[in-house]
Amino acid sequence: MTPPFFANKPLDLLLRPGVRADLCNRFQLGRSLDEVSSYGCALLLSELALAVCAQEGITQRFNHLDTTSFSLTGADIPASDAPASAMTHGYAKDHRPDLKQAVLEIMVSQDGGVPVLSTSWDGNTSDIEVFQERAQAFIETLQNSPTPRYLVADGTLSHEDNAAHLQSLGFITRLPQTLKIVSQVIRQALAMDTWQRLDEQTC
């Protein structure tokens, strides 16, 4: 069914001039997927996305990072002895703890919401683990950037390993109240008593 699927697609634009639908058969598709897997799916996506952003003038000043999970049904039969990620039980964001799941990490540009990074993780991987690894990998990018760069994520990004880099390198996040420094800063702000009242209920 692969050639009929591509029969009415603009292959000259999607691939290159001269590509015919009958050449897009399951064997060619299989070989292409094997090559993509060998090259690295996440690496290929990032390289293509960054090339498109450069061509279209999409700014990379701000990137937004988050994770989600996908519940799975049916038998889990890995295609190889070493699957890319383990389908297992974890924190179920869709409220289906009875199902195995996979975790997907994605980073998009603020300008246009272009996905510039996507990686799959084991189903029981926590957001903290994902964010800390991404933050450490992103530190070098931020340090070597000729212009200011910022990574925006939720409070899970706030970890003692990243504390020294949160402001100096452009991590934008919410500090969770579980950190001691948060309660200390709140107490200091209340003690300074420099609040400006906006109305009877709001300071």
N, C-alpha and C positions, 0 to 999 in steps of 0.2 A: 504493500500500500504506500510505500515511500514515494515512488515516482508520481502517482496521481496526486499526492499531497502537494508536491512542488510544481505541479503542472500549471497552476494559475498564479504562481508567486513571481515577483520581479527579481529573478535570479541575477540579472545583470547588475542590479543595485545591491542586492544582499551579498552576493559572492563576487563574481567578476563577469565581464562580457564573454559570451561564448559557452557558458555553462548551461547544459540542457537538463530538463527534468529527468530524462531517462538515465542520466549519469548519476543522479542522486538516488541510488538504490541502497538496499539494506547493507550490502557488502561495503560500499564506499562509506556509508554512515558509520558502520562498525569500525572500520579502519580509522576514520577520523576521530571517533570517540576514544579509541585506544591511544592515539597520538596525543590527544588533549590530556588524557589521564597521565601519560608518561611525562608530559611537559609540566603539568600541575594546573588543575582547574582554577584554583584561587589566583595563582600567578597570572594566568592568561586573562582572567576577568579584569584584574587590576590593570594590566598593561593596556588592554583594549579600552577600558573606561578612561584611563588617564590620557590616552591618545585622543579619544573623542573630546574630552574636556579641553585639551590644548587646542584642538582644531576649532571647536565651537566657542572658545573664549569663556568657558565655565570656570569660575574662580574656585580655588581649592583652599581659600583662607580658613573657612570653617567646615569641619566634618562632624557628623553626628553618628554616634555609635550606640547600638542596642542589640539585644538578643530576643529571640522568640523560640517557642518549641512547637513541634508538630507531633501529634499523637498518631500512632500507627496501628493498623488492624491487620489481621491475617497472620500467617506463619512467617517467622523471621528466618529466612534461609539466605545466609551470606553468599555472595557470588564468588568469593575467594576465601582463602584461609586467613587473610588479614584485611578485614573490611576497613574502610576509611574512618568510620565512626561506629561505636557500639549502640545498637538500639536497646535501650534498657529503661527501667523505671527511674523517674526523677521527679523534681518539683514540677507538678502539672499546672501550667498557667491557664490551660483551658478546662481545668477542673475534671480531668479524667485520669485519676491516679491509678486506675485499673489497667491502663494501656501503656505499652512501651512507647518511648518517644525519642526524637532526635532534637538537638539544639542547633539553631542557626544563628550565627553572628553576622551582622551586616553593618557596614559603614557607608553613609551616603554624603554627598556634598550638600551644603545648605543651598547653594545656588542650583536650582533645578532638581534636587533630590536624586542625583545620579548615583547609582550604587558603584562604589569604587573598591569595595572589598566584601567578600562573602565567604565564610568558612563554616563547615559543619563540625559539630562537637558531639561527644558521647551524650546520651540522653540524661545522664545523671550529673553533668557538668554544671557547676554553679556560675551565676553571673560574676561573682567575685573572681573566680579563677580566669574566666574569659577576659574580663576587663583588665585585670592586673597584667596578664600576658600581653594584651594589645597595647596597654599603656607603656610597658617597658620597651616594646618594639617601636612605638611611636616617638619615644623620647629622642632617639637619634635623628629621626626625620625632622622633628621640631628644632633641634639644635642646629642642624645643617641647612635649614630653610633660609633663603636670602631675604624673604619677607615674613612678617609675623604669621604663624599658623596656630589654629586652635582646635582642640578636640573636645566636643560637647557630649556628655553622657550623664546618666543619673547618678545618684549618691553612691552606687556600688564602686564607682571609680575612686572614691575617697578612701584611700588606704595608707597606712603609715609608710609603706614602701614608696608611695608617690607623693607624700606630703611636701617634700622639698621642691617638687617640680610643678605642683598644682598651679601656682601663680607665675613663676619665672618662665615656664615653658608653654603656658597657654592651655592648661586643662581647665575647662569650665564645667562645674558640677555643683551639686548641693551637698553640703557636709551633713552627714547623719548625726543625730543627737547622741548616738552611741559613742562618739569620740569625745574624750574629756575636754579637748580644746574648745568644743562648741559650747558646752555649759560654762566654761571659764569666760569666753568672749561675751556670752549673754549676760553673765553677772557683771562684768566690767561695763558693758553698755548701760545696764540699769543703774549702776553706781554713779556713772558720769552724769546722769540726769540731764542730758542735753536734747531730749526729745522735743519735737515741735508738734503741738496738737493741731490736727487738721479739723476736727470737730469734737463734739462731746464724747463720742465713743472711740475715736481713732487717734492714735498718736503717730 
